[in-house]
């Protein structure tokens, strides 16, 4: 049996498990949930998935989604 684990990795190196995979370049909130566009406001903390790394070992597949903080000036384009 193979287990699949998905994590987000914040810019400071902290990791948090998430329920499923995220697409590359997706905008997500603090908890790794995808944000729906258009955004209600530009005054929020949002991250972008900039790198996805997958490692496979015996019986375990781990996917790491690396995040980058999106500046507020860039978020105004999505409101």
URFEN-V51070 format. One record per residue. SS is DSSP state (H for helix, E for strand, L for the rest). PHI is phi as a letter, one per 20 degrees, with the letter a starting at -180 (999 if undefined). OMEGA is omega in radians with two decimals (* if undefined). Layout:
{{SS & PHI & OMEGA} {SS & PHI & OMEGA}}
//
This chain:
{{L & 999 & -3.14} {L & d & 3.06} {E & d & 3.14} {E & d & 3.11} {E & c & -3.13} {E & c & -3.13} {E & c & 2.90} {E & d & 3.14} {E & d & -3.14} {L & f & -3.13} {L & g & 3.13} {L & e & 3.07} {L & o & 3.10} {L & f & 3.13} {E & c & 3.09} {E & b & 3.13} {E & f & 3.11} {E & c & -3.04} {L & f & -3.07} {L & b & -3.11} {L & f & 3.08} {L & d & 3.08} {L & f & 3.07} {L & f & 3.09} {L & m & 3.12} {L & f & 3.02} {E & e & -3.11} {E & c & 3.09} {L & e & -3.10} {L & g & -3.09} {L & e & 3.10} {L & n & 3.09} {L & e & 3.13} {E & f & 3.10} {L & e & 3.09} {L & e & -3.14} {L & d & -0.02} {L & f & 3.13} {L & f & 3.13} {L & f & -3.14} {L & b & 3.09} {L & e & -3.12} {L & e & 3.14} {L & b & 3.08} {L & e & -3.13} {L & c & 3.12} {E & c & 3.08} {E & d & 3.07} {E & f & -3.06} {E & d & -3.13} {E & b & 3.09} {E & c & -3.12} {E & c & -3.08} {E & c & 3.08} {E & c & -3.12} {E & d & 3.03} {E & c & -3.09} {L & g & 3.07} {L & m & -3.09} {E & b & 3.05} {E & c & -3.11} {E & d & 3.10} {E & d & 3.11} {E & d & 3.10} {E & d & -3.11} {E & e & -3.06} {E & d & 3.05} {E & c & 3.13} {E & f & 3.14} {L & e & 3.14} {L & f & -3.11} {H & g & 3.14} {H & f & 3.12} {H & f & 3.13} {H & f & 3.13} {H & f & 3.09} {H & f & -3.09} {H & e & -3.14} {L & e & *}}
//
